[in-house]
Amino acid sequence: MHIRVSSERSGDATIVHAEGELDLHTAPTLQSEIDSALEQDLARMVVDLSKVDFMDSTGLSVIVAAVAAMRAQGGEVRVVTGADKITKVFTLTGVDQQVGMFGSLEEAMA
């Protein structure tokens, strides 16, 4: 199981890109990238999961923690879900009520 994670700054936002499988073994890699993004103290964080093939509850908990941390800083997290199976993880758990979810990076950045 592998994940590739990178980030970039765009205006008042940090975009964190993830590609691959997000689970117990790979979630710490995403967590580390999100922690680095939080240190930048920007108004928005966009987590792009459009290239994530699989996500379990561990990956979801990383996103929930990012939402809480950004809110504590007065910011917001937006998530690009892309695939229906990733969107379903958010909706079945009710996390879609806590975070802005978008079908594309362009929509999330608007």
Secondary structure, DSSP 8 states (H G I E B T S, - for coil): --EEEEEEEETTEEEEEEEEEESTTTHHHHHHHHHHHHTT--SEEEEEEEEEEEE-HHHHHHHHHHHHHHHHTT-EEEEE--SHHHHHHHHHHTGGGTSEEESSHHHHH-
